Amino acid sequence: MVDFLKQVDRTWTLFLDRDGVINRRIVGGYVVNKEEFEFLPGVLQAIRFFSERFGRICVITNQQGVGKGIMNQTHLELVHEHMSLEITSFGGRLDGIYYSTDLATKPNNTRKPNIDMALQAKADFNEIDFSKSIMVGDSKSDMEFGQNAGMKTIFISSKSAPGSVRFDMCVSGLAELEQLMI
């Protein structure tokens, strides 16, 4: 086990990407309604476990489908409400869901790897300490976001991790991370 996982207690914060980490990613598309939102195997159980271990759990997600006009903010919020209700009904919790609807091409956008969403979470929960935080994601921008904020990073990949992505640890999914923390 990576040493920092042994240190996790209720003073730590877990930041989770959404698509590809919590739910099945639609390759080349977007989850535009709750019917398209499909939890990945073991995620609900893992988040329930993490809810006992971490003081805060926040979702940090780029959602430029809104910026592209593929869906609107109400659709996105309904998807997030569905996700939160399912997690809560399974005994887990999310303390915050932060998203950027900016297009990647927008100057000064708030998308990962920029840390605007992390700063928003810290403004909402001033006890968040980025040096005692973990970012879990499945993309290079997720890992850069965590590194830019001074967090530990865990890369989710079903294959061997690409060489261009730097991270502190690699797992196949949240279920494997849970097993490593037991």
N, C-alpha and C positions, 0 to 999 in steps of 0.2 A: 504494500500500500504506500502511496505517496505520503510523505510526512505531514503535509498540511491537512490532509483528511483526518489525521489523529487529533488535530487541534480544534476541529469544528465543535462549537457549542452554541448556546442560544445567543451569543454575542456576534455570531457570523450571519452574513446575508448570502442567499443563493439567488443569482440572477439566471433566468432561463430564457433562451430564445424560444420561439413558438414553433414555426413550421420546420419539421424535420427533427425536432427535439421532443415536443409534447404531442404533436399530431403529425399524421402523414402529410408530407409535402406533395403538392400537386405540381409535378415538373412542368415548367412552361406555363403555369397558370396560377390561380389564386383561390383560396377557400373563400367563397363569397356568401355562403349561408351555413347554418348549423348542420344541415343534412350532409354537406361535404366535409364537415369536420370529423375526423376519425382519429381517436387516441391511438398512439403507438402501443404495442404490447408492453405491459408492466408499468406504464406511466402512472396510472392512478394509484397503484400500490406504492410506487416510489415516492410520489409527492406526499402521500399520507405519512410515510416514514420521514421524509425531509421536514415535514411540518413539526415533528417532535424534536428534530436536531437543530434546525436553524431558527434564529430569532425573526428573520424576515425572509420572505420568498417573493420575488418580483419577476414578472415576465417583461422582457425587453424585445420588441419586434418591429422590424421594418415592414410597412404595409403600403407600398407605393401603388397597389391596385386601386386605392382610393384616389390618389393623385392622377392616375391614368384614366379615371372615370369608369373603371370596370365594375366598381361597387361604390357605395357611398358610406359615409361615416356611421350612419345608423346600422347598415348591414354589418359592418365591422364590429360595432359594439354589441349587436345581437349574438354574433359568433363568440365574442369574449364572455358575454353573460352566460351562454350555454356552457362554455368551457369551465367557467368558475363554479356554476351550479353543480356540474358533474363532479368536479374535484371536491367540493364541499360535501356533497352527498356521499362521497367515498371516504370521508374523514380527513381530507387534506384541506389546505388553505392556500390562497394567493393573497398577499397583502397589497399588491399593486400590479396593474397592467399598464405599461407605458409603450406607446407606439408612435412611429413617425409615418405620416402619409406623404411625406415629401418625395418628389421624384429624385432619382439619383443625380440627374443633371442640374437640379436647382442649386444655384450658388448658396453657400452657407447653410446647407440643409442640416436637419437634425437627425439624419439616419446614422446607424452604426456604420463605420467605426467611430464617428464623433460621439462624445460622451454626454450629450445633452440629456438623454433619457436617464442616465445614471445620476446626473445632477438633480434632475426633477425628483427622482426617488429619494435622494438624500434630503432634499428640501421638505418632502412629505414625512420622512422618518429620519430625524436628525441624528439618531444613534447609529446610522449606517456608517461603517468604517470600511472604505474600499480596500484597505490592506487586510481586512478580515472578511473578504467577499470572494465568491467564486462565480465566474461566468461560464455557463455551459451552453455550447452552441455547435452548429454543424457547418459553419462557413468561416472563411478567412476574416470577413468583417466582424464576426462575433468575437474571434480571438483577438483581433486588433482592438476592438472596443474594450474588452477586459484589460488588455495590456495598457491601453491609453489611460484607463482609470486607475491602474495600479492593483488590479485584482489578479487572483489565481485564475487560470483558464483550463477548462476541460473540453476537449474536442470530441464530438460524437461522429464516428465514422464506422460504417459496416465493412469498409475495406481498410487497407493500410492507409495511414494518414499521408496526404500529399506532402511532399518535401517543402513546398513553399509556405506552409502554414506552421507557425510557431505556437506552442502550447505547453502547459505544464504536465498534462496527462491526456491520454486518449482512451475512450471506452466505446463500446458498441451502442450504448443507450442508457437511459436513466435507470433501467432495471439493473444493469451491471454496476452502475455507480452505487446504487443502494446496497448491493451485495458486498461491495468493497468497503462500505462504511459500517456494516453490521459487526 
